[in-house]
Amino acid sequence: MTTRAPDEGGKLRRLMATLLAMLGQRCPRCHQGRIFRARFTMNDPCPVCGLIFQREEGYFLGAMYVSYGLSSLILIAFYFVARLLLPDWNGAVVTLVAFVPYLFLVPAVFRYSRVVWIYFERAGSPSDVSATVYEKSRLGPPPAAARRR
């Protein structure tokens, strides 16, 4: 008989909530606010909790690496499926055939690469303590009480 750690169920619940929020393209902090407001247009900050998604200029450069990985996985899978369905066709033609359905997934790859990058980066630096000057300027002026000190 195995015994479970006291918080193991809570960790699993938090992991599932995070994965569902990622799939639903929701804010990594509150899991409610939408990251995107249109097909390619992001909300920034989160409409619910005010979390700034773009922490600095060039922030989404890392999302390009995620996009490359997602695209590679999808295109490789499409290529092998097309190769199985069309075994007698030339490899270059099969590559073009595999590329056609991928074109319809480009918006999803764009969106999910940004979502994955935001969650990945926020997991490494969840608080605003390491906020850059860019992010702090986007948060707005400090409250009046803090300015008087």
C-alpha positions in Angstrom: 0.0 0.0 0.0 1.4 3.4 -1.0 0.9 6.5 1.0 0.5 9.9 -0.6 2.3 13.0 0.5 -0.1 15.4 2.3 -0.1 18.0 -0.5 0.1 15.7 -3.5 -3.6 16.1 -4.4 -3.3 19.9 -4.2 -0.3 19.9 -6.5 -2.1 17.8 -9.0 -5.1 20.0 -8.8 -3.0 23.1 -9.4 -1.2 21.5 -12.3 -4.5 20.5 -13.9 -5.8 24.1 -13.4 -2.7 25.5 -15.0 -2.9 23.2 -18.0 -6.6 24.0 -18.5 -5.8 27.7 -18.2 -3.0 27.3 -20.8 -5.4 25.4 -23.2 -8.0 28.1 -22.7 -5.3 30.8 -23.2 -6.0 32.4 -19.8 -3.8 34.6 -17.6 -1.1 32.7 -15.7 -1.8 34.6 -12.5 -5.6 34.5 -12.2 -6.5 31.8 -14.7 -9.5 33.9 -15.8 -8.5 36.8 -18.0 -8.1 36.2 -21.7 -4.6 36.6 -23.1 -5.9 37.3 -26.6 -8.8 39.6 -27.4 -8.8 38.9 -31.2 -7.1 36.4 -33.5 -3.7 38.0 -33.3 -4.2 40.9 -30.8 -3.3 40.4 -27.2 -4.8 41.9 -24.1 -2.0 43.6 -22.2 -2.5 43.8 -19.3 -4.8 41.0 -18.1 -8.4 42.4 -18.1 -9.1 40.7 -14.8 -6.0 40.9 -12.6 -3.8 43.5 -14.4 -0.8 41.2 -15.0 1.4 42.7 -17.7 2.0 39.9 -20.3 4.8 41.7 -22.3 7.4 42.3 -19.5 9.9 44.1 -21.8 10.6 45.1 -25.4 11.4 41.9 -27.3 9.8 39.7 -24.6 8.2 37.4 -27.2 11.5 36.5 -28.9 11.5 33.4 -26.7 8.1 32.6 -28.1 9.7 32.2 -31.5 11.7 29.2 -30.2 8.5 27.7 -28.8 6.8 28.3 -32.2 9.7 26.6 -34.0 9.4 23.6 -31.8 5.6 23.3 -32.1 5.8 23.8 -35.9 8.5 21.2 -36.2 6.5 18.6 -34.3 3.3 19.3 -36.3 5.1 19.3 -39.7 7.0 16.1 -38.9 3.7 14.4 -37.9 1.9 15.6 -41.0 4.8 14.5 -43.2 4.8 10.9 -41.8 1.0 10.7 -42.1 1.2 11.9 -45.7 4.1 9.5 -46.4 1.9 6.6 -45.1 -1.1 7.7 -47.2 0.9 8.4 -50.3 3.8 5.9 -50.3 4.5 6.1 -54.1 4.8 9.9 -54.3 8.0 11.8 -54.5 9.3 13.1 -51.1 9.2 16.8 -52.2 5.6 16.5 -53.2 4.7 14.7 -50.0 6.4 17.6 -48.1 4.2 20.1 -49.9 1.1 18.0 -49.3 2.0 17.9 -45.5 2.6 21.6 -45.5 -1.0 22.5 -46.7 -2.9 21.5 -43.6 -0.2 23.2 -41.4 -1.1 26.5 -42.9 -4.5 26.4 -41.3 -2.8 25.9 -37.9 -0.5 28.9 -38.1 -2.8 31.2 -36.0 -3.0 28.5 -33.3 0.8 28.0 -33.3 1.3 31.7 -33.0 -1.1 32.0 -30.1 0.0 28.9 -28.2 3.7 29.7 -28.6 3.0 33.0 -26.8 0.9 31.4 -24.1 3.5 28.7 -23.5 6.3 31.3 -23.4 4.3 33.5 -20.9 3.7 30.5 -18.6 7.3 29.3 -18.9 8.8 32.7 -18.1 6.3 33.3 -15.3 7.1 30.0 -13.7 10.8 31.0 -13.5 10.0 34.5 -12.3 6.5 34.6 -10.8 6.6 37.9 -8.9 7.1 41.4 -10.1 10.2 41.7 -8.0 12.4 41.2 -11.1 10.3 43.6 -13.2 12.3 45.6 -15.7 12.1 49.3 -16.1 9.9 48.7 -19.1 7.4 46.7 -17.1 7.5 49.1 -14.1 6.8 52.0 -16.4 3.8 50.1 -17.9 2.4 49.5 -14.4 2.0 53.3 -14.1 3.0 55.8 -11.5 3.3 54.6 -7.9 0.5 55.4 -5.5 0.6 58.9 -4.0 1.4 57.6 -0.5 4.5 55.8 -1.8 5.7 58.9 -3.7 5.6 61.1 -0.5 8.0 58.9 1.4 
